[in-house]
């Protein structure tokens, strides 16, 4: 079995929000995982749910 280690830079919600706004997206809800639970700083994911402006 082959394996490798890597580091991925993940933006914070606070840095992601303005980038999405600049692209014309309006975030209506932030989820923290794929079960649909609300985002919290300790969430494993940052999932923006929204629409085009």
GULUM-639403 format. One record per residue: residue in three letters; x, y, z of N, C-alpha, C, O in turn. Coordinates in nm, 4 decimals, padded with zeros to 6 digits. Layout:
N
{'ala' {X Y Z} {X Y Z} {X Y Z} {X Y Z}}
...
! end
This chain:
53
{'unk' {00.0843 -00.1171 00.0000} {00.0000 00.0000 00.0000} {00.0894 00.1242 00.0000} {00.1842 00.1331 00.0779}}
{'unk' {00.0594 00.2170 -00.0852} {00.1316 00.3435 -00.0910} {00.0599 00.4459 -00.0056} {-00.0629 00.4445 00.0037}}
{'unk' {00.1344 00.5332 00.0557} {00.0742 00.6423 00.1314} {00.1664 00.7629 00.1246} {00.2847 00.7515 00.0924}}
{'unk' {00.1103 00.8770 00.1552} {00.1877 01.0006 00.1554} {00.1237 01.0977 00.2521} {00.0027 01.0947 00.2746}}
{'unk' {00.2049 01.1826 00.3081} {00.1536 01.2873 00.3949} {00.1485 01.4172 00.3169} {00.2345 01.4443 00.2330}}
{'unk' {00.0471 01.4971 00.3452} {00.0381 01.6283 00.2819} {-00.0294 01.7249 00.3771} {-00.1014 01.6847 00.4685}}
{'unk' {-00.0056 01.8507 00.3546} {-00.0691 01.9558 00.4332} {-00.1513 02.0402 00.3376} {-00.1031 02.0815 00.2322}}
{'unk' {-00.2744 02.0651 00.3750} {-00.3648 02.1445 00.2927} {-00.4017 02.2698 00.3714} {-00.4448 02.2610 00.4864}}
{'unk' {-00.3849 02.3840 00.3105} {-00.4236 02.5096 00.3746} {-00.5735 02.5302 00.3558} {-00.6226 02.5381 00.2431}}
{'unk' {-00.6443 02.5385 00.4657} {-00.7893 02.5576 00.4610} {-00.8192 02.6970 00.5139} {-00.7781 02.7310 00.6248}}
{'unk' {-00.8906 02.7786 00.4359} {-00.9210 02.9137 00.4835} {-01.0198 02.9097 00.5998} {-01.0951 02.8136 00.6157}}
{'unk' {-01.0184 03.0139 00.6793} {-01.1167 03.0259 00.7867} {-01.2486 03.0748 00.7282} {-01.2525 03.1259 00.6162}}
{'unk' {-01.3547 03.0592 00.8033} {-01.4855 03.1103 00.7604} {-01.4763 03.2619 00.7400} {-01.5333 03.3160 00.6452}}
{'unk' {-01.4046 03.3291 00.8288} {-01.3924 03.4751 00.8217} {-01.3175 03.5209 00.6966} {-01.3465 03.6282 00.6438}}
{'unk' {-01.2226 03.4423 00.6486} {-01.1527 03.4809 00.5259} {-01.2273 03.4336 00.4012} {-01.2135 03.4928 00.2942}}
{'unk' {-01.3051 03.3285 00.4149} {-01.3813 03.2751 00.3025} {-01.5022 03.3630 00.2683} {-01.5349 03.3803 00.1509}}
{'unk' {-01.5681 03.4181 00.3696} {-01.6901 03.4972 00.3488} {-01.6702 03.6135 00.2512} {-01.7506 03.6270 00.1590}}
{'unk' {-01.5668 03.6989 00.2661} {-01.5500 03.8087 00.1706} {-01.5182 03.7614 00.0289} {-01.5576 03.8256 -00.0684}}
{'unk' {-01.4471 03.6495 00.0172} {-01.4165 03.5969 -00.1165} {-01.5445 03.5537 -00.1876} {-01.5614 03.5797 -00.3067}}
{'unk' {-01.6333 03.4885 -00.1156} {-01.7601 03.4462 -00.1749} {-01.8446 03.5676 -00.2121} {-01.9091 03.5694 -00.3170}}
{'unk' {-01.8440 03.6688 -00.1256} {-01.9189 03.7915 -00.1523} {-01.8676 03.8594 -00.2793} {-01.9471 03.9084 -00.3594}}
{'unk' {-01.7372 03.8628 -00.2980} {-01.6784 03.9258 -00.4166} {-01.7166 03.8536 -00.5454} {-01.7167 03.9143 -00.6524}}
{'unk' {-01.7484 03.7264 -00.5363} {-01.7871 03.6502 -00.6553} {-01.9363 03.6593 -00.6837} {-01.9842 03.6026 -00.7819}}
{'unk' {-02.0113 03.7310 -00.5976} {-02.1542 03.7465 -00.6197} {-02.2393 03.6410 -00.5519} {-02.3560 03.6231 -00.5866}}
{'unk' {-02.1815 03.5710 -00.4557} {-02.2576 03.4694 -00.3831} {-02.3008 03.5227 -00.2473} {-02.2226 03.5873 -00.1776}}
{'unk' {-02.4249 03.4958 -00.2101} {-02.4782 03.5349 -00.0805} {-02.4911 03.4085 00.0031} {-02.5660 03.3175 -00.0323}}
{'unk' {-02.4184 03.4026 00.1136} {-02.4258 03.2857 00.2012} {-02.5428 03.3047 00.2966} {-02.5481 03.4025 00.3712}}
{'unk' {-02.6358 03.2112 00.2936} {-02.7530 03.2168 00.3805} {-02.7368 03.1298 00.5045} {-02.8047 03.1504 00.6051}}
{'unk' {-02.6466 03.0328 00.4968} {-02.6261 02.9423 00.6100} {-02.4872 02.8802 00.5994} {-02.4399 02.8495 00.4899}}
{'unk' {-02.4235 02.8623 00.7125} {-02.2932 02.7954 00.7193} {-02.3125 02.6638 00.7926} {-02.3620 02.6612 00.9052}}
{'unk' {-02.2731 02.5543 00.7281} {-02.2819 02.4229 00.7907} {-02.1425 02.3780 00.8325} {-02.0420 02.4188 00.7744}}
{'unk' {-02.1390 02.2932 00.9345} {-02.0119 02.2465 00.9866} {-01.9763 02.1039 00.9513} {-01.8655 02.0577 00.9788}}
{'unk' {-02.0720 02.0332 00.8893} {-02.0446 01.8960 00.8452} {-02.1502 01.8554 00.7432} {-02.2450 01.9297 00.7177}}
{'unk' {-02.1331 01.7377 00.6856} {-02.2235 01.6915 00.5800} {-02.3537 01.6337 00.6348} {-02.4384 01.5886 00.5576}}
{'unk' {-02.3707 01.6346 00.7668} {-02.4995 01.5954 00.8266} {-02.5917 01.7164 00.8405} {-02.7069 01.7021 00.8813}}
{'unk' {-02.5420 01.8348 00.8068} {-02.6235 01.9557 00.8098} {-02.6232 02.0291 00.9424} {-02.7082 02.1151 00.9654}}
{'unk' {-02.5294 01.9969 01.0298} {-02.5216 02.0659 01.1584} {-02.4614 02.2047 01.1391} {-02.3778 02.2236 01.0507}}
{'unk' {-02.5025 02.3022 01.2204} {-02.4509 02.4386 01.2065} {-02.2989 02.4444 01.2231} {-02.2392 02.3625 01.2931}}
{'unk' {-02.2385 02.5422 01.1579} {-02.0940 02.5622 01.1683} {-02.0573 02.6121 01.3077} {-02.1287 02.6934 01.3664}}
{'unk' {-01.9471 02.5633 01.3591} {-01.8844 02.6122 01.4824} {-01.7337 02.6124 01.4561} {-01.6872 02.5385 01.3692}}
{'unk' {-01.6575 02.6922 01.5278} {-01.5123 02.6952 01.5046} {-01.4449 02.5578 01.5147} {-01.3378 02.5376 01.4577}}
{'unk' {-01.5053 02.4656 01.5852} {-01.4478 02.3310 01.5991} {-01.5023 02.2322 01.4963} {-01.4690 02.1138 01.5014}}
{'unk' {-01.5853 02.2787 01.4033} {-01.6445 02.1905 01.3017} {-01.5373 02.1338 01.2093} {-01.4372 02.2000 01.1820}}
{'unk' {-01.5583 02.0110 01.1611} {-01.4608 01.9517 01.0701} {-01.4657 02.0087 00.9281} {-01.3704 01.9926 00.8520}}
{'unk' {-01.5746 02.0743 00.8924} {-01.5921 02.1290 00.7573} {-01.6421 02.2724 00.7656} {-01.6925 02.3156 00.8693}}
{'unk' {-01.6278 02.3461 00.6556} {-01.6882 02.4790 00.6391} {-01.7674 02.4708 00.5092} {-01.7096 02.4702 00.4006}}
{'unk' {-01.9000 02.4645 00.5207} {-01.9848 02.4449 00.4029} {-02.0807 02.5632 00.3911} {-02.1767 02.5724 00.4676}}
{'unk' {-02.0559 02.6538 00.2962} {-02.1478 02.7656 00.2768} {-02.2664 02.7230 00.1899} {-02.2492 02.6577 00.0870}}
{'unk' {-02.3853 02.7605 00.2325} {-02.5078 02.7348 00.1568} {-02.5648 02.8709 00.1192} {-02.5832 02.9565 00.2058}}
{'unk' {-02.5927 02.8913 -00.0083} {-02.6428 03.0220 -00.0474} {-02.6914 03.0265 -00.1900} {-02.7341 02.9259 -00.2468}}
{'unk' {-02.6839 03.1464 -00.2472} {-02.7386 03.1701 -00.3810} {-02.6599 03.2820 -00.4480} {-02.5804 03.3516 -00.3849}}
{'unk' {-02.6845 03.2967 -00.5767} {-02.6264 03.4092 -00.6492} {-02.7007 03.5364 -00.6130} {-02.8217 03.5343 -00.5910}}
{'unk' {-02.6287 03.6464 -00.6070} {-02.6892 03.7754 -00.5758} {-02.7695 03.8216 -00.6934} {-02.8296 03.9289 -00.6888}}
! end
